[in-house]
Amino acid sequence: MDILFDFLKTTGFYQMTPGNLAMIAIGLLFIALAIIKDYEPLLLLPIGFGTIVGNIPSIESMALGVYDQGSVLSYLYFGVSQGIFPPLIFLGIGAMTDFSTMLSNPKLVMLGAAAQAGIFLTLLGALAMGFSPEEAAAIGIIGGADGPTAIFLASKLAPHLLGAIAIAAYSYMALVPVIQPPIMRLLTTRKERLIRMKPPRQVTRHERILFPIAGFLICAMIAPGSLSLIGMLFLGNLLKESTVTERLANTARNAMIDIVTILLGFSVGASTDAQQFLTRQSLMIFGLGAASFAIATAAGVLFAKLMNLFLTDKINPLIGAAGVSAVPDSARVAQMVGQKEDPHNLLLMHAMAPNVAGVIGSAVAAGVLWSVMVG
């Protein structure tokens, strides 16, 4: 009987805490949202399952969790904690991205830049709430709605907040169809939502090939801290647009990005051990992240309205919300909200311009913040 009781004390049932149960419930919620609601299933499902895995308690002498040196999970988490996975994700994103709509109407890049206001306003809010400058910078980047960028910057500036920042960033990315539409409708009139834009011009092959080279040089010179993210993004795009490395581009946008997404999502989820995750700071990060995302959405819409004061060919302000870098979900939301007013108004291609500009913008913003904080 003593042996039996000693064994029972080593089980997860005996050591389970209310915090572990709460985190397991959150993991199940993420899985349900992925399967039932189809909210970013490629991200939420591995994150949700990882959250369950990370909250199965074990005895201290067993090295099992991501924070236990030498455990299998700690080696998987190494790619997150050292910022290895995010650039690989960017390589795949670059190989999938078509910058043609942005190149055909360059002024729409300004909408992607305007949406980054959420990052810097949230940074100020985090400072006011008592976070250190490095922590505030890592929290603010959530407003870019770019999970890999948020993970990359947090791993460099605030590794102790990495789990909370990563979960917040990916949660809000998944909830784009829920969060953005009310803000978009609140800030626009029906007349504005009905604006039809001219079809984008045809972009030449030479333009598409030259852009990733020129874009990388400009962005890397402005923000050297964004070198690894921007470099991989534009390398992936060059692999695609050159048409001579189709096999490499196909690998980057399919097999490789899928493998890294699984490892990143699962590792991030497994890092949410209740003892590490359920803190006052984590709750504050989630609140600031929501504010950051809302501000970024509003800034894009309002800047589009401002631009319309000076433009002959008006911009539908709905596409300003796509300036956050949740590709392509925020562009789809712009299309969805626009078609509720006019089923024949095709905004998706136009919205992709600020959407891909937002990807570049959030990476550059991360590079700027990293340079400033360590400079």
C-alpha positions, 0 to 999 in steps of 0.5 A: 500500500505504501508503494501504491500511495507513493505512486499516486503522489507522482501522478498528475491527478495528485499534483494538479492545481486550480491554475493548471486546470484553468490553463487546460480549460484555455487550451481546450477553448483554443482547440474548440475555436480552431475546430468549430469556429475555424479561427486560425486553426493552423495556430490555435490547434497546436497552441491549444494542445501545447497548453494542455501538455504544458500544464500536466504537473510532474514531480520536480525531479523529472525534467519534462517541461520547457523550463526544465534544462535538458528536457525534450520540450526545452530543446523544442522551445529553444527555437522560440526562446532564441528567436530561431523560428520567427525568421523561418516563418518569415521565409515561408510568408515571403514565398507566399506573398504577392506584393503586386497590389502594393507595387501597383498603388504605392500610396497604400503602403502608408496605411500599413505604416499608420496601423503601426501606431498601435505599437507605439501608443501601447508602448507608452501605456505599458510604461505608464503601467510600470513595465520597464522600457524593454518589457513595454517595447515587447508588449507594444509589438502585439499591436502589429498582429504579427505573432512571429515578430512579437515572439522575436522581439520578446525573446530579445528584450523580455524573455520572461514575458515571452509566453504571455506575449506570444499567446496574446499575439496569436490569440488576437490574430485568431480573433481578427474576424471578431475584433475588427468589424465593430471598429471598422463600422463604428469609424466609417459611414455607409457611404464610405463603405460603399466606395469602389476603387479602381482595379490595380494596374498590372505590375511587370516581372522586373518590378516584382524581382527588383522589389525584394532586393530594393525593399530589403536594402532600404528596410535593413538600412533604416532598422538593422535590428530587423535584418533577420526577419526582413532578410528572410521575408524578402529572400522568400519573395525573391525565390518566388518571383525569380521563377528559377527557384520554384522548388525552393519557394515551394518548399519554403511556403509548404513543407518548411513553414508547416513544420515550423508552425507546428513546432512554434505553436506547440512550444509556445503553448507548452510554455504556459505553465500555470505557475509561470503564466497566471500572473498579474503581469500576464493579465495586464499584457492581455489587456494592453494587447487588446488595446494595441490591436484596437488602436492599430485597426482604428489608426489604419481606418482613420488614416485612410479617411485622412488621405481621402481629403487629398485624393481624387480617387478615393480609398475605401477606408475599410482597407485601412484596417488591413494595415495590421499584419495578420495576413491574409485574415485582416484583408479578408475581413475588409472584403467581408465588411465591404460586401455586407454593404455591396456584394459586388464590391471587391476589396480583397486585392486592394486590402492586400496592399496595406496588409503586406505593407503591415508585415514589413512595417511591424518587422521594421518597428521591431527592429527600431525598438530593439535598436533603441532599447539596446543602443 
